[in-house]
Amino acid sequence: MSREMLMKRINAYGLAVGDWNLYLDTHPDDRMGINQYHDNLKKLRSLVTEFEARFGPLSAAASTSMDRWDWVDDPWPWD
């Protein structure tokens, strides 16, 4: 999958996770909603892991290098 396609999917799943979060704030006992939240979160985490392994960190907090601050390497995640 291309860098651009991964970013599109990460953004889509990130939005879905946020939407399910808001829904569950008002429907905390909805088992289907809870399952959907966790399914989307699992997929989002998987996509982020894949992106970072292939293209570098998506945020400064994801920068793990102890030798070099790789967060500043181009291209930026939003480029």
PDB file of N, CA, C and O in Angstrom:
ATOM      1  N   MET A   1       0.842  -1.168   0.000  1.00  0.00           N
ATOM      2  CA  MET A   1       0.000   0.000   0.000  1.00  0.00           C
ATOM      3  C   MET A   1       0.898   1.245   0.000  1.00  0.00           C
ATOM      4  O   MET A   1       1.916   1.288   0.689  1.00  0.00           O
ATOM      5  N   SER A   2       0.508   2.235  -0.770  1.00  0.00           N
ATOM      6  CA  SER A   2       1.308   3.452  -0.874  1.00  0.00           C
ATOM      7  C   SER A   2       1.195   4.298   0.394  1.00  0.00           C
ATOM      8  O   SER A   2       0.282   4.127   1.201  1.00  0.00           O
ATOM      9  N   ARG A   3       2.132   5.197   0.540  1.00  0.00           N
ATOM     10  CA  ARG A   3       2.149   6.120   1.680  1.00  0.00           C
ATOM     11  C   ARG A   3       0.848   6.906   1.745  1.00  0.00           C
ATOM     12  O   ARG A   3       0.247   7.045   2.810  1.00  0.00           O
ATOM     13  N   GLU A   4       0.418   7.420   0.592  1.00  0.00           N
ATOM     14  CA  GLU A   4      -0.793   8.230   0.542  1.00  0.00           C
ATOM     15  C   GLU A   4      -2.033   7.417   0.921  1.00  0.00           C
ATOM     16  O   GLU A   4      -2.908   7.901   1.640  1.00  0.00           O
ATOM     17  N   MET A   5      -2.097   6.181   0.430  1.00  0.00           N
ATOM     18  CA  MET A   5      -3.236   5.325   0.755  1.00  0.00           C
ATOM     19  C   MET A   5      -3.259   4.978   2.238  1.00  0.00           C
ATOM     20  O   MET A   5      -4.324   4.953   2.855  1.00  0.00           O
ATOM     21  N   LEU A   6      -2.092   4.711   2.810  1.00  0.00           N
ATOM     22  CA  LEU A   6      -2.027   4.438   4.252  1.00  0.00           C
ATOM     23  C   LEU A   6      -2.516   5.641   5.046  1.00  0.00           C
ATOM     24  O   LEU A   6      -3.283   5.479   5.996  1.00  0.00           O
ATOM     25  N   MET A   7      -2.088   6.842   4.677  1.00  0.00           N
ATOM     26  CA  MET A   7      -2.526   8.044   5.392  1.00  0.00           C
ATOM     27  C   MET A   7      -4.038   8.230   5.274  1.00  0.00           C
ATOM     28  O   MET A   7      -4.687   8.608   6.250  1.00  0.00           O
ATOM     29  N   LYS A   8      -4.606   7.973   4.099  1.00  0.00           N
ATOM     30  CA  LYS A   8      -6.054   8.092   3.928  1.00  0.00           C
ATOM     31  C   LYS A   8      -6.791   7.108   4.823  1.00  0.00           C
ATOM     32  O   LYS A   8      -7.801   7.456   5.435  1.00  0.00           O
ATOM     33  N   ARG A   9      -6.292   5.890   4.899  1.00  0.00           N
ATOM     34  CA  ARG A   9      -6.940   4.881   5.739  1.00  0.00           C
ATOM     35  C   ARG A   9      -6.771   5.203   7.223  1.00  0.00           C
ATOM     36  O   ARG A   9      -7.698   5.012   8.010  1.00  0.00           O
ATOM     37  N   ILE A  10      -5.589   5.691   7.607  1.00  0.00           N
ATOM     38  CA  ILE A  10      -5.364   6.105   8.996  1.00  0.00           C
ATOM     39  C   ILE A  10      -6.323   7.236   9.368  1.00  0.00           C
ATOM     40  O   ILE A  10      -6.919   7.219  10.445  1.00  0.00           O
ATOM     41  N   ASN A  11      -6.467   8.204   8.488  1.00  0.00           N
ATOM     42  CA  ASN A  11      -7.389   9.310   8.756  1.00  0.00           C
ATOM     43  C   ASN A  11      -8.834   8.829   8.863  1.00  0.00           C
ATOM     44  O   ASN A  11      -9.578   9.282   9.732  1.00  0.00           O
ATOM     45  N   ALA A  12      -9.231   7.913   7.982  1.00  0.00           N
ATOM     46  CA  ALA A  12     -10.599   7.392   8.006  1.00  0.00           C
ATOM     47  C   ALA A  12     -10.874   6.613   9.295  1.00  0.00           C
ATOM     48  O   ALA A  12     -11.905   6.810   9.937  1.00  0.00           O
ATOM     49  N   TYR A  13      -9.949   5.734   9.665  1.00  0.00           N
ATOM     50  CA  TYR A  13     -10.151   4.975  10.904  1.00  0.00           C
ATOM     51  C   TYR A  13     -10.039   5.868  12.132  1.00  0.00           C
ATOM     52  O   TYR A  13     -10.729   5.637  13.125  1.00  0.00           O
ATOM     53  N   GLY A  14      -9.187   6.876  12.081  1.00  0.00           N
ATOM     54  CA  GLY A  14      -9.099   7.826  13.186  1.00  0.00           C
ATOM     55  C   GLY A  14     -10.407   8.564  13.393  1.00  0.00           C
ATOM     56  O   GLY A  14     -10.840   8.770  14.527  1.00  0.00           O
ATOM     57  N   LEU A  15     -11.039   8.965  12.292  1.00  0.00           N
ATOM     58  CA  LEU A  15     -12.340   9.624  12.372  1.00  0.00           C
ATOM     59  C   LEU A  15     -13.396   8.673  12.931  1.00  0.00           C
ATOM     60  O   LEU A  15     -14.208   9.064  13.771  1.00  0.00           O
ATOM     61  N   ALA A  16     -13.384   7.433  12.466  1.00  0.00           N
ATOM     62  CA  ALA A  16     -14.358   6.455  12.955  1.00  0.00           C
ATOM     63  C   ALA A  16     -14.187   6.207  14.455  1.00  0.00           C
ATOM     64  O   ALA A  16     -15.174   6.120  15.186  1.00  0.00           O
ATOM     65  N   VAL A  17     -12.956   6.094  14.908  1.00  0.00           N
ATOM     66  CA  VAL A  17     -12.695   5.897  16.344  1.00  0.00           C
ATOM     67  C   VAL A  17     -13.223   7.084  17.144  1.00  0.00           C
ATOM     68  O   VAL A  17     -13.852   6.911  18.188  1.00  0.00           O
ATOM     69  N   GLY A  18     -12.962   8.285  16.647  1.00  0.00           N
ATOM     70  CA  GLY A  18     -13.465   9.487  17.330  1.00  0.00           C
ATOM     71  C   GLY A  18     -14.983   9.533  17.367  1.00  0.00           C
ATOM     72  O   GLY A  18     -15.573   9.899  18.383  1.00  0.00           O
ATOM     73  N   ASP A  19     -15.616   9.161  16.257  1.00  0.00           N
ATOM     74  CA  ASP A  19     -17.079   9.159  16.210  1.00  0.00           C
ATOM     75  C   ASP A  19     -17.671   8.130  17.165  1.00  0.00           C
ATOM     76  O   ASP A  19     -18.635   8.422  17.874  1.00  0.00           O
ATOM     77  N   TRP A  20     -17.094   6.914  17.187  1.00  0.00           N
ATOM     78  CA  TRP A  20     -17.587   5.898  18.109  1.00  0.00           C
ATOM     79  C   TRP A  20     -17.366   6.327  19.557  1.00  0.00           C
ATOM     80  O   TRP A  20     -18.192   6.041  20.424  1.00  0.00           O
ATOM     81  N   ASN A  21     -16.265   7.005  19.816  1.00  0.00           N
ATOM     82  CA  ASN A  21     -15.992   7.526  21.158  1.00  0.00           C
ATOM     83  C   ASN A  21     -17.111   8.478  21.587  1.00  0.00           C
ATOM     84  O   ASN A  21     -17.640   8.361  22.692  1.00  0.00           O
ATOM     85  N   LEU A  22     -17.463   9.409  20.719  1.00  0.00           N
ATOM     86  CA  LEU A  22     -18.533  10.355  21.032  1.00  0.00           C
ATOM     87  C   LEU A  22     -19.870   9.645  21.225  1.00  0.00           C
ATOM     88  O   LEU A  22     -20.619   9.964  22.148  1.00  0.00           O
ATOM     89  N   TYR A  23     -20.166   8.691  20.360  1.00  0.00           N
ATOM     90  CA  TYR A  23     -21.409   7.926  20.476  1.00  0.00           C
ATOM     91  C   TYR A  23     -21.464   7.204  21.816  1.00  0.00           C
ATOM     92  O   TYR A  23     -22.484   7.236  22.504  1.00  0.00           O
ATOM     93  N   LEU A  24     -20.370   6.558  22.182  1.00  0.00           N
ATOM     94  CA  LEU A  24     -20.350   5.790  23.428  1.00  0.00           C
ATOM     95  C   LEU A  24     -20.424   6.677  24.665  1.00  0.00           C
ATOM     96  O   LEU A  24     -20.828   6.216  25.733  1.00  0.00           O
ATOM     97  N   ASP A  25     -20.038   7.944  24.534  1.00  0.00           N
ATOM     98  CA  ASP A  25     -20.198   8.874  25.660  1.00  0.00           C
ATOM     99  C   ASP A  25     -21.665   9.013  26.060  1.00  0.00           C
ATOM    100  O   ASP A  25     -21.974   9.261  27.225  1.00  0.00           O
ATOM    101  N   THR A  26     -22.565   8.852  25.091  1.00  0.00           N
ATOM    102  CA  THR A  26     -23.998   8.981  25.381  1.00  0.00           C
ATOM    103  C   THR A  26     -24.733   7.643  25.361  1.00  0.00           C
ATOM    104  O   THR A  26     -25.904   7.578  25.734  1.00  0.00           O
ATOM    105  N   HIS A  27     -24.061   6.580  24.932  1.00  0.00           N
ATOM    106  CA  HIS A  27     -24.650   5.240  24.878  1.00  0.00           C
ATOM    107  C   HIS A  27     -23.654   4.219  25.449  1.00  0.00           C
ATOM    108  O   HIS A  27     -23.232   3.308  24.737  1.00  0.00           O
ATOM    109  N   PRO A  28     -23.281   4.360  26.706  1.00  0.00           N
ATOM    110  CA  PRO A  28     -22.177   3.553  27.262  1.00  0.00           C
ATOM    111  C   PRO A  28     -22.455   2.060  27.371  1.00  0.00           C
ATOM    112  O   PRO A  28     -21.525   1.284  27.590  1.00  0.00           O
ATOM    113  N   ASP A  29     -23.709   1.637  27.226  1.00  0.00           N
ATOM    114  CA  ASP A  29     -24.025   0.214  27.354  1.00  0.00           C
ATOM    115  C   ASP A  29     -24.268  -0.468  26.011  1.00  0.00           C
ATOM    116  O   ASP A  29     -24.671  -1.631  25.979  1.00  0.00           O
ATOM    117  N   ASP A  30     -24.034   0.222  24.915  1.00  0.00           N
ATOM    118  CA  ASP A  30     -24.292  -0.326  23.583  1.00  0.00           C
ATOM    119  C   ASP A  30     -23.151  -1.264  23.194  1.00  0.00           C
ATOM    120  O   ASP A  30     -22.071  -0.813  22.811  1.00  0.00           O
ATOM    121  N   ARG A  31     -23.397  -2.571  23.294  1.00  0.00           N
ATOM    122  CA  ARG A  31     -22.356  -3.573  23.019  1.00  0.00           C
ATOM    123  C   ARG A  31     -21.879  -3.510  21.574  1.00  0.00           C
ATOM    124  O   ARG A  31     -20.685  -3.660  21.312  1.00  0.00           O
ATOM    125  N   MET A  32     -22.790  -3.291  20.637  1.00  0.00           N
ATOM    126  CA  MET A  32     -22.405  -3.192  19.229  1.00  0.00           C
ATOM    127  C   MET A  32     -21.471  -1.990  19.034  1.00  0.00           C
ATOM    128  O   MET A  32     -20.470  -2.081  18.324  1.00  0.00           O
ATOM    129  N   GLY A  33     -21.811  -0.872  19.670  1.00  0.00           N
ATOM    130  CA  GLY A  33     -20.966   0.315  19.568  1.00  0.00           C
ATOM    131  C   GLY A  33     -19.593   0.087  20.176  1.00  0.00           C
ATOM    132  O   GLY A  33     -18.580   0.518  19.624  1.00  0.00           O
ATOM    133  N   ILE A  34     -19.563  -0.587  21.303  1.00  0.00           N
ATOM    134  CA  ILE A  34     -18.279  -0.900  21.956  1.00  0.00           C
ATOM    135  C   ILE A  34     -17.438  -1.790  21.047  1.00  0.00           C
ATOM    136  O   ILE A  34     -16.237  -1.569  20.888  1.00  0.00           O
ATOM    137  N   ASN A  35     -18.078  -2.801  20.449  1.00  0.00           N
ATOM    138  CA  ASN A  35     -17.357  -3.689  19.530  1.00  0.00           C
ATOM    139  C   ASN A  35     -16.839  -2.931  18.322  1.00  0.00           C
ATOM    140  O   ASN A  35     -15.701  -3.135  17.900  1.00  0.00           O
ATOM    141  N   GLN A  36     -17.667  -2.054  17.759  1.00  0.00           N
ATOM    142  CA  GLN A  36     -17.247  -1.264  16.612  1.00  0.00           C
ATOM    143  C   GLN A  36     -16.068  -0.361  16.971  1.00  0.00           C
ATOM    144  O   GLN A  36     -15.117  -0.234  16.199  1.00  0.00           O
ATOM    145  N   TYR A  37     -16.137   0.259  18.141  1.00  0.00           N
ATOM    146  CA  TYR A  37     -15.041   1.112  18.604  1.00  0.00           C
ATOM    147  C   TYR A  37     -13.739   0.317  18.650  1.00  0.00           C
ATOM    148  O   TYR A  37     -12.719   0.744  18.107  1.00  0.00           O
ATOM    149  N   HIS A  38     -13.785  -0.827  19.293  1.00  0.00           N
ATOM    150  CA  HIS A  38     -12.563  -1.626  19.453  1.00  0.00           C
ATOM    151  C   HIS A  38     -12.067  -2.206  18.130  1.00  0.00           C
ATOM    152  O   HIS A  38     -10.859  -2.294  17.910  1.00  0.00           O
ATOM    153  N   ASP A  39     -12.981  -2.601  17.251  1.00  0.00           N
ATOM    154  CA  ASP A  39     -12.572  -3.089  15.930  1.00  0.00           C
ATOM    155  C   ASP A  39     -11.865  -1.990  15.141  1.00  0.00           C
ATOM    156  O   ASP A  39     -10.820  -2.225  14.533  1.00  0.00           O
ATOM    157  N   ASN A  40     -12.442  -0.796  15.157  1.00  0.00           N
ATOM    158  CA  ASN A  40     -11.833   0.328  14.444  1.00  0.00           C
ATOM    159  C   ASN A  40     -10.509   0.739  15.073  1.00  0.00           C
ATOM    160  O   ASN A  40      -9.560   1.061  14.358  1.00  0.00           O
ATOM    161  N   LEU A  41     -10.432   0.733  16.393  1.00  0.00           N
ATOM    162  CA  LEU A  41      -9.191   1.090  17.083  1.00  0.00           C
ATOM    163  C   LEU A  41      -8.087   0.086  16.777  1.00  0.00           C
ATOM    164  O   LEU A  41      -6.935   0.467  16.572  1.00  0.00           O
ATOM    165  N   LYS A  42      -8.436  -1.191  16.746  1.00  0.00           N
ATOM    166  CA  LYS A  42      -7.448  -2.235  16.421  1.00  0.00           C
ATOM    167  C   LYS A  42      -6.906  -2.021  15.010  1.00  0.00           C
ATOM    168  O   LYS A  42      -5.697  -2.105  14.793  1.00  0.00           O
ATOM    169  N   LYS A  43      -7.781  -1.746  14.059  1.00  0.00           N
ATOM    170  CA  LYS A  43      -7.355  -1.518  12.681  1.00  0.00           C
ATOM    171  C   LYS A  43      -6.507  -0.255  12.589  1.00  0.00           C
ATOM    172  O   LYS A  43      -5.492  -0.241  11.894  1.00  0.00           O
ATOM    173  N   LEU A  44      -6.914   0.803  13.284  1.00  0.00           N
ATOM    174  CA  LEU A  44      -6.144   2.052  13.291  1.00  0.00           C
ATOM    175  C   LEU A  44      -4.737   1.809  13.821  1.00  0.00           C
ATOM    176  O   LEU A  44      -3.764   2.260  13.217  1.00  0.00           O
ATOM    177  N   ARG A  45      -4.620   1.119  14.917  1.00  0.00           N
ATOM    178  CA  ARG A  45      -3.301   0.839  15.496  1.00  0.00           C
ATOM    179  C   ARG A  45      -2.441   0.023  14.540  1.00  0.00           C
ATOM    180  O   ARG A  45      -1.239   0.261  14.421  1.00  0.00           O
ATOM    181  N   SER A  46      -3.056  -0.934  13.864  1.00  0.00           N
ATOM    182  CA  SER A  46      -2.332  -1.750  12.895  1.00  0.00           C
ATOM    183  C   SER A  46      -1.819  -0.894  11.732  1.00  0.00           C
ATOM    184  O   SER A  46      -0.673  -1.044  11.308  1.00  0.00           O
ATOM    185  N   LEU A  47      -2.656  -0.011  11.225  1.00  0.00           N
ATOM    186  CA  LEU A  47      -2.251   0.866  10.125  1.00  0.00           C
ATOM    187  C   LEU A  47      -1.151   1.823  10.557  1.00  0.00           C
ATOM    188  O   LEU A  47      -0.209   2.063   9.802  1.00  0.00           O
ATOM    189  N   VAL A  48      -1.258   2.373  11.762  1.00  0.00           N
ATOM    190  CA  VAL A  48      -0.230   3.289  12.273  1.00  0.00           C
ATOM    191  C   VAL A  48       1.092   2.549  12.427  1.00  0.00           C
ATOM    192  O   VAL A  48       2.145   3.083  12.079  1.00  0.00           O
ATOM    193  N   THR A  49       1.049   1.337  12.939  1.00  0.00           N
ATOM    194  CA  THR A  49       2.259   0.532  13.083  1.00  0.00           C
ATOM    195  C   THR A  49       2.900   0.282  11.726  1.00  0.00           C
ATOM    196  O   THR A  49       4.115   0.405  11.573  1.00  0.00           O
ATOM    197  N   GLU A  50       2.078  -0.071  10.741  1.00  0.00           N
ATOM    198  CA  GLU A  50       2.602  -0.297   9.397  1.00  0.00           C
ATOM    199  C   GLU A  50       3.207   0.976   8.816  1.00  0.00           C
ATOM    200  O   GLU A  50       4.299   0.944   8.248  1.00  0.00           O
ATOM    201  N   PHE A  51       2.504   2.090   8.958  1.00  0.00           N
ATOM    202  CA  PHE A  51       3.005   3.353   8.422  1.00  0.00           C
ATOM    203  C   PHE A  51       4.348   3.704   9.049  1.00  0.00           C
ATOM    204  O   PHE A  51       5.303   4.028   8.343  1.00  0.00           O
ATOM    205  N   GLU A  52       4.420   3.640  10.372  1.00  0.00           N
ATOM    206  CA  GLU A  52       5.643   4.042  11.067  1.00  0.00           C
ATOM    207  C   GLU A  52       6.808   3.111  10.746  1.00  0.00           C
ATOM    208  O   GLU A  52       7.953   3.558  10.690  1.00  0.00           O
ATOM    209  N   ALA A  53       6.539   1.847  10.539  1.00  0.00           N
ATOM    210  CA  ALA A  53       7.607   0.916  10.171  1.00  0.00           C
ATOM    211  C   ALA A  53       8.145   1.229   8.774  1.00  0.00           C
ATOM    212  O   ALA A  53       9.339   1.077   8.515  1.00  0.00           O
ATOM    213  N   ARG A  54       7.277   1.656   7.897  1.00  0.00           N
ATOM    214  CA  ARG A  54       7.687   1.906   6.515  1.00  0.00           C
ATOM    215  C   ARG A  54       8.143   3.333   6.250  1.00  0.00           C
ATOM    216  O   ARG A  54       9.051   3.558   5.450  1.00  0.00           O
ATOM    217  N   PHE A  55       7.514   4.303   6.920  1.00  0.00           N
ATOM    218  CA  PHE A  55       7.733   5.700   6.549  1.00  0.00           C
ATOM    219  C   PHE A  55       8.194   6.606   7.692  1.00  0.00           C
ATOM    220  O   PHE A  55       8.453   7.788   7.464  1.00  0.00           O
ATOM    221  N   GLY A  56       8.302   6.089   8.896  1.00  0.00           N
ATOM    222  CA  GLY A  56       8.746   6.898  10.024  1.00  0.00           C
ATOM    223  C   GLY A  56       7.591   7.315  10.921  1.00  0.00           C
ATOM    224  O   GLY A  56       6.436   6.994  10.643  1.00  0.00           O
ATOM    225  N   PRO A  57       7.898   8.024  11.986  1.00  0.00           N
ATOM    226  CA  PRO A  57       6.888   8.354  12.997  1.00  0.00           C
ATOM    227  C   PRO A  57       5.801   9.297  12.470  1.00  0.00           C
ATOM    228  O   PRO A  57       6.059  10.173  11.644  1.00  0.00           O
ATOM    229  N   LEU A  58       4.577   9.089  12.973  1.00  0.00           N
ATOM    230  CA  LEU A  58       3.459   9.962  12.640  1.00  0.00           C
ATOM    231  C   LEU A  58       3.362  11.146  13.593  1.00  0.00           C
ATOM    232  O   LEU A  58       2.679  12.127  13.298  1.00  0.00           O
ATOM    233  N   SER A  59       4.030  11.063  14.714  1.00  0.00           N
ATOM    234  CA  SER A  59       4.046  12.160  15.688  1.00  0.00           C
ATOM    235  C   SER A  59       5.399  12.164  16.391  1.00  0.00           C
ATOM    236  O   SER A  59       6.131  11.175  16.368  1.00  0.00           O
ATOM    237  N   ALA A  60       5.707  13.274  17.004  1.00  0.00           N
ATOM    238  CA  ALA A  60       6.974  13.363  17.736  1.00  0.00           C
ATOM    239  C   ALA A  60       7.032  12.311  18.846  1.00  0.00           C
ATOM    240  O   ALA A  60       8.101  11.775  19.142  1.00  0.00           O
ATOM    241  N   ALA A  61       5.893  12.019  19.453  1.00  0.00           N
ATOM    242  CA  ALA A  61       5.849  11.028  20.537  1.00  0.00           C
ATOM    243  C   ALA A  61       6.198   9.627  20.042  1.00  0.00           C
ATOM    244  O   ALA A  61       6.606   8.780  20.837  1.00  0.00           O
ATOM    245  N   ALA A  62       6.045   9.372  18.748  1.00  0.00           N
ATOM    246  CA  ALA A  62       6.352   8.056  18.186  1.00  0.00           C
ATOM    247  C   ALA A  62       7.811   7.910  17.781  1.00  0.00           C
ATOM    248  O   ALA A  62       8.231   6.834  17.353  1.00  0.00           O
ATOM    249  N   SER A  63       8.577   8.965  17.909  1.00  0.00           N
ATOM    250  CA  SER A  63       9.992   8.914  17.566  1.00  0.00           C
ATOM    251  C   SER A  63      10.725   8.124  18.644  1.00  0.00           C
ATOM    252  O   SER A  63      10.741   8.528  19.807  1.00  0.00           O
ATOM    253  N   THR A  64      11.334   7.000  18.266  1.00  0.00           N
ATOM    254  CA  THR A  64      11.954   6.116  19.255  1.00  0.00           C
ATOM    255  C   THR A  64      13.471   6.045  19.151  1.00  0.00           C
ATOM    256  O   THR A  64      14.128   5.418  19.983  1.00  0.00           O
ATOM    257  N   SER A  65      14.016   6.679  18.143  1.00  0.00           N
ATOM    258  CA  SER A  65      15.460   6.599  17.947  1.00  0.00           C
ATOM    259  C   SER A  65      16.202   7.293  19.090  1.00  0.00           C
ATOM    260  O   SER A  65      15.859   8.409  19.479  1.00  0.00           O
ATOM    261  N   MET A  66      17.209   6.625  19.613  1.00  0.00           N
ATOM    262  CA  MET A  66      18.042   7.221  20.660  1.00  0.00           C
ATOM    263  C   MET A  66      19.288   7.868  20.061  1.00  0.00           C
ATOM    264  O   MET A  66      20.035   8.549  20.763  1.00  0.00           O
ATOM    265  N   ASP A  67      19.515   7.656  18.763  1.00  0.00           N
ATOM    266  CA  ASP A  67      20.698   8.189  18.100  1.00  0.00           C
ATOM    267  C   ASP A  67      20.437   9.479  17.343  1.00  0.00           C
ATOM    268  O   ASP A  67      21.328  10.315  17.195  1.00  0.00           O
ATOM    269  N   ARG A  68      19.212   9.634  16.866  1.00  0.00           N
ATOM    270  CA  ARG A  68      18.891  10.786  16.037  1.00  0.00           C
ATOM    271  C   ARG A  68      17.417  11.116  16.193  1.00  0.00           C
ATOM    272  O   ARG A  68      16.582  10.214  16.258  1.00  0.00           O
ATOM    273  N   TRP A  69      17.091  12.392  16.253  1.00  0.00           N
ATOM    274  CA  TRP A  69      15.700  12.832  16.350  1.00  0.00           C
ATOM    275  C   TRP A  69      15.081  12.733  14.963  1.00  0.00           C
ATOM    276  O   TRP A  69      15.077  13.705  14.208  1.00  0.00           O
ATOM    277  N   ASP A  70      14.548  11.531  14.623  1.00  0.00           N
ATOM    278  CA  ASP A  70      14.065  11.264  13.277  1.00  0.00           C
ATOM    279  C   ASP A  70      12.721  11.907  12.943  1.00  0.00           C
ATOM    280  O   ASP A  70      12.262  11.837  11.803  1.00  0.00           O
ATOM    281  N   TRP A  71      12.102  12.520  13.918  1.00  0.00           N
ATOM    282  CA  TRP A  71      10.831  13.202  13.683  1.00  0.00           C
ATOM    283  C   TRP A  71      10.977  14.311  12.639  1.00  0.00           C
ATOM    284  O   TRP A  71      10.014  14.618  11.937  1.00  0.00           O
ATOM    285  N   VAL A  72      12.143  14.909  12.524  1.00  0.00           N
ATOM    286  CA  VAL A  72      12.325  16.027  11.593  1.00  0.00           C
ATOM    287  C   VAL A  72      12.632  15.587  10.174  1.00  0.00           C
ATOM    288  O   VAL A  72      12.727  16.432   9.284  1.00  0.00           O
ATOM    289  N   ASP A  73      12.790  14.301   9.935  1.00  0.00           N
ATOM    290  CA  ASP A  73      13.091  13.814   8.584  1.00  0.00           C
ATOM    291  C   ASP A  73      11.901  14.061   7.646  1.00  0.00           C
ATOM    292  O   ASP A  73      10.740  13.919   8.030  1.00  0.00           O
ATOM    293  N   ASP A  74      12.226  14.428   6.425  1.00  0.00           N
ATOM    294  CA  ASP A  74      11.179  14.641   5.418  1.00  0.00           C
ATOM    295  C   ASP A  74      10.787  13.315   4.802  1.00  0.00           C
ATOM    296  O   ASP A  74      11.593  12.384   4.810  1.00  0.00           O
ATOM    297  N   PRO A  75       9.596  13.191   4.274  1.00  0.00           N
ATOM    298  CA  PRO A  75       8.527  14.169   4.335  1.00  0.00           C
ATOM    299  C   PRO A  75       7.778  14.086   5.652  1.00  0.00           C
ATOM    300  O   PRO A  75       7.786  13.050   6.316  1.00  0.00           O
ATOM    301  N   TRP A  76       7.140  15.166   6.024  1.00  0.00           N
ATOM    302  CA  TRP A  76       6.305  15.180   7.222  1.00  0.00           C
ATOM    303  C   TRP A  76       5.082  14.303   6.954  1.00  0.00           C
ATOM    304  O   TRP A  76       4.679  14.153   5.800  1.00  0.00           O
ATOM    305  N   PRO A  77       4.490  13.726   7.984  1.00  0.00           N
ATOM    306  CA  PRO A  77       3.329  12.841   7.763  1.00  0.00           C
ATOM    307  C   PRO A  77       2.191  13.487   6.973  1.00  0.00           C
ATOM    308  O   PRO A  77       1.502  12.800   6.219  1.00  0.00           O
ATOM    309  N   TRP A  78       1.983  14.783   7.132  1.00  0.00           N
ATOM    310  CA  TRP A  78       0.874  15.448   6.453  1.00  0.00           C
ATOM    311  C   TRP A  78       1.236  15.967   5.065  1.00  0.00           C
ATOM    312  O   TRP A  78       0.382  16.514   4.367  1.00  0.00           O
ATOM    313  N   ASP A  79       2.491  15.801   4.660  1.00  0.00           N
ATOM    314  CA  ASP A  79       2.901  16.225   3.314  1.00  0.00           C
ATOM    315  C   ASP A  79       2.503  15.197   2.282  1.00  0.00           C
ATOM    316  O   ASP A  79       2.765  15.382   1.094  1.00  0.00           O
TER     317      ASP A  79
END
